[in-house]
Amino acid sequence: MNLGVSTACFYPLETELSLEKIGKAGVKHTEIFFNALCELKQSFVDMLLDIKDEYGIKVVSLHPTMSLAESFMIFSAYDRRYHEAEEQYKRYSEIAAQLGAEYIIMHGGKPNGILSDEEYCERYMRLNETTLENGVRILQENVVSFRAGDIEFMRSMKNILGDDAAFCLDIKQSLRCGYDPFDLIREFYDNIKHFHISDHSTASDCLLPLDGGFEFGRFFDLLKCNSYDGSCIIEVYRDSYKEYEEIFSSYNRLAKVKSKSRKN
């Protein structure tokens, strides 16, 4: 099980500068959040590769910049938009393969979409077929105000697709959707491939790990009991902290909690 930091934590700092900060801090696992279409150019990817290699960073996942448009582009009835989005995801999968990443994180469709659950899953699998040509899998994230924010839809995906339903579970999004993250882990652990982690309190649902009341020792114990061997990536927002150093202090403290959790 790996612990890492997302470049999204530093937004609106530029992506390459965020990756460099992660490398300089000695963090060895990351998720790269792309924030502009120009970042899909090969010259930009080459710069990320140089930074990654310089600091020995393992990129485990990518988050596309089009996440807010996925409902409109991918999960609508207009095929031309889907094919345009498919080409963009193909490019993301090419980049992921170059960077060594296994996953692309997707917010997916909105709750008021016109596709049935079966049609949604068919579209999800079509897109996966495209990215899997480069050995990269798409993970559906449980984001509030999106279809997968509803546990019933997650259950529907699992029932329709079985093992092909693959999730990124976000702790803060679980809370925003009204669910206990531990309940979701227990129900979907076979399908969860990746975690976005954060902490929370009565005043805020998005804090750096160990700045709130989330039981991270219990969390790591549960994952180890279920033989989880993926990544747990810290993902917070810029208003969740004051100084960049707080992110890395949180990461280092959390690594100690993880090391003390029980073995499989």
C-alpha positions in Angstrom: 0.0 0.0 0.0 1.4 3.3 -1.1 1.0 6.8 0.4 1.2 9.9 -1.8 0.3 13.5 -2.6 -1.8 14.8 -5.5 -0.6 17.8 -7.5 -4.2 19.0 -7.1 -3.3 20.0 -3.5 -1.3 23.0 -4.9 -3.8 24.3 -7.4 -3.7 27.0 -8.9 0.1 26.5 -8.8 1.1 25.1 -12.2 1.2 21.4 -12.6 4.9 21.0 -13.3 5.8 23.2 -10.3 3.5 21.2 -8.1 5.1 18.0 -9.2 8.6 19.5 -8.5 7.5 20.4 -5.0 6.3 16.9 -4.3 9.7 15.5 -5.6 11.8 18.0 -3.5 9.8 17.0 -0.4 10.8 13.3 -0.9 7.3 12.1 -1.6 7.6 9.1 -3.9 3.9 8.6 -5.1 1.6 11.0 -6.8 -1.5 11.6 -8.9 -1.1 14.3 -11.5 -4.1 16.6 -12.1 -4.0 18.1 -15.5 -5.5 21.6 -15.6 -5.2 22.8 -19.3 -5.4 21.2 -22.7 -2.0 22.6 -23.5 -0.6 20.2 -20.9 -1.4 17.3 -23.2 1.3 18.4 -25.6 4.3 16.0 -25.8 6.7 18.8 -24.9 4.9 19.3 -21.6 4.7 15.6 -20.9 8.5 15.3 -21.5 9.0 18.0 -18.9 6.9 16.0 -16.4 8.9 12.9 -17.3 12.2 14.7 -16.5 10.9 15.9 -13.1 9.5 12.4 -12.3 12.8 10.8 -13.2 14.9 13.4 -11.4 13.2 12.8 -8.1 12.3 9.1 -8.5 8.5 9.7 -8.3 6.0 7.0 -9.1 3.0 8.5 -10.9 0.1 6.2 -10.0 -2.8 8.0 -11.6 -3.9 11.0 -13.8 -6.9 13.2 -13.4 -8.2 14.8 -16.6 -9.0 18.5 -16.9 -12.3 17.7 -18.5 -13.8 16.2 -15.4 -16.6 18.8 -15.2 -17.5 18.3 -18.8 -17.6 14.5 -18.8 -21.4 14.4 -18.3 -21.9 16.6 -21.4 -19.1 15.0 -23.5 -19.2 11.3 -22.6 -22.6 10.5 -21.0 -25.0 12.2 -23.4 -26.9 11.0 -26.5 -24.8 12.9 -29.0 -22.3 10.5 -30.5 -20.0 13.1 -32.0 -19.2 14.6 -28.6 -18.5 11.1 -27.3 -16.0 10.4 -30.1 -14.2 13.7 -29.4 -14.0 12.9 -25.7 -12.8 9.4 -26.6 -9.9 10.8 -28.6 -9.0 13.0 -25.6 -9.1 10.1 -23.3 -7.0 8.1 -25.7 -4.4 10.8 -25.4 -4.6 10.8 -21.6 -4.0 7.1 -21.7 -1.0 7.5 -23.9 0.4 10.1 -21.4 -0.4 7.8 -18.4 1.5 5.0 -20.1 4.5 7.2 -20.6 4.4 8.3 -17.0 3.9 4.8 -15.7 0.4 5.5 -14.3 -2.2 2.7 -14.1 -5.4 4.7 -13.7 -7.3 7.7 -15.0 -9.8 9.2 -12.5 -13.3 10.1 -13.9 -16.1 12.1 -12.3 -18.6 10.8 -14.9 -22.1 11.7 -15.5 -24.6 13.9 -13.6 -27.6 12.5 -11.8 -30.0 14.0 -14.3 -28.4 12.3 -17.3 -30.6 10.7 -20.0 -28.7 7.4 -20.1 -30.0 4.4 -18.1 -27.6 2.6 -15.7 -27.0 -0.1 -18.4 -26.3 2.5 -21.1 -24.0 4.4 -18.7 -22.0 1.3 -17.9 -21.8 0.4 -21.6 -20.3 3.9 -22.3 -17.9 3.5 -19.4 -16.7 0.1 -20.8 -16.3 1.5 -24.3 -14.1 4.3 -23.0 -12.2 1.7 -20.9 -11.5 -0.4 -24.0 -9.9 2.7 -25.6 -7.6 3.4 -22.6 -6.8 -0.3 -22.0 -5.1 -0.3 -25.4 -2.4 1.6 -23.5 -2.7 -0.5 -20.3 -4.6 2.2 -18.4 -7.9 1.7 -16.6 -10.6 4.3 -15.9 -11.8 4.6 -12.3 -15.2 6.0 -11.4 -14.9 8.5 -8.5 -17.7 8.9 -6.0 -18.2 12.7 -6.4 -21.1 14.7 -4.9 -23.5 16.1 -7.5 -22.4 13.3 -9.9 -24.1 10.0 -10.5 -21.6 7.9 -8.6 -22.2 10.1 -5.5 -25.3 7.9 -4.9 -24.5 4.6 -3.3 -27.4 3.0 -5.3 -25.7 3.9 -8.5 -22.4 2.4 -7.3 -24.3 -0.8 -6.4 -25.9 -0.7 -9.9 -22.4 -0.4 -11.6 -21.2 -3.3 -9.5 -24.2 -5.5 -10.3 -24.0 -4.7 -14.0 -20.2 -4.9 -14.5 -19.0 -7.1 -11.7 -15.2 -6.9 -11.4 -15.1 -4.4 -14.3 -16.6 -1.8 -12.1 -13.6 0.0 -10.7 -13.8 2.9 -8.2 -11.7 5.6 -6.8 -13.1 6.3 -3.3 -12.7 9.8 -2.0 -13.2 10.3 1.7 -14.4 13.9 1.7 -16.7 13.2 -1.2 -18.2 10.2 0.7 -19.0 12.6 3.6 -20.5 15.2 1.2 -22.7 12.5 -0.2 -23.9 11.5 3.3 -22.0 8.2 3.6 -19.6 6.8 6.2 -16.4 6.0 4.3 -15.9 2.9 6.3 -19.3 1.5 5.2 -18.4 2.2 1.5 -15.0 0.5 1.9 -16.6 -2.6 3.5 -19.3 -2.9 0.7 -17.1 -2.1 -2.3 -13.6 -3.1 -1.3 -13.3 -5.6 -4.1 -13.9 -2.8 -6.6 -12.0 0.0 -5.0 -8.6 0.4 -6.7 -7.5 3.9 -5.4 -8.2 6.3 -2.6 -8.3 10.1 -2.3 -7.7 10.8 1.4 -8.3 13.8 3.6 -9.5 14.6 7.1 -12.5 16.5 8.4 -14.0 18.1 11.5 -17.3 19.7 12.4 -16.1 23.0 10.9 -14.7 21.6 7.6 -15.1 18.5 5.5 -11.7 18.9 3.8 -8.6 19.1 6.0 -5.1 17.7 5.8 -4.8 14.2 7.3 -4.5 14.2 11.1 -5.8 17.8 11.3 -9.3 16.4 12.0 -11.0 13.4 13.6 -10.9 10.7 10.9 -9.6 7.4 12.3 -6.6 6.8 10.0 -5.2 4.0 12.1 -8.6 2.1 11.7 -8.6 3.0 8.0 -5.2 1.5 7.3 -6.0 -1.5 9.4 -9.2 -2.1 7.4 -7.3 -1.8 4.1 -4.5 -4.2 5.2 -7.1 -6.7 6.4 -8.6 -6.7 2.9 -5.1 -7.0 1.3 -5.3 -3.6 -0.4 -2.2 -3.0 -2.4 -3.0 0.2 -4.2 -2.4 3.9 -3.3 -3.8 6.4 -0.9 -3.3 9.9 -2.3 -3.7 13.0 -0.2 -6.1 15.4 -2.0 -7.1 18.6 -0.4 -7.8 22.1 -1.7 -5.7 25.3 -1.4 -7.9 26.7 1.4 -7.3 23.5 3.5 -4.0 24.8 4.7 -1.8 28.0 4.8 1.7 26.9 3.9 2.9 24.2 1.5 5.0 22.7 4.2 1.9 21.7 6.1 1.1 19.2 3.3 4.4 17.4 3.7 4.2 17.5 7.5 0.8 15.8 7.3 2.2 13.3 4.8 5.2 12.4 7.1 3.0 12.1 10.2 0.5 9.9 8.3 3.3 7.7 7.0 4.1 6.9 10.7 0.5 6.1 11.4 0.4 3.8 8.4 3.6 2.0 9.5 2.2 1.3 12.9 -1.1 -0.2 11.6 -1.4 -3.9 11.9 0.2 -6.3 9.3 -1.9 -8.5 7.1 
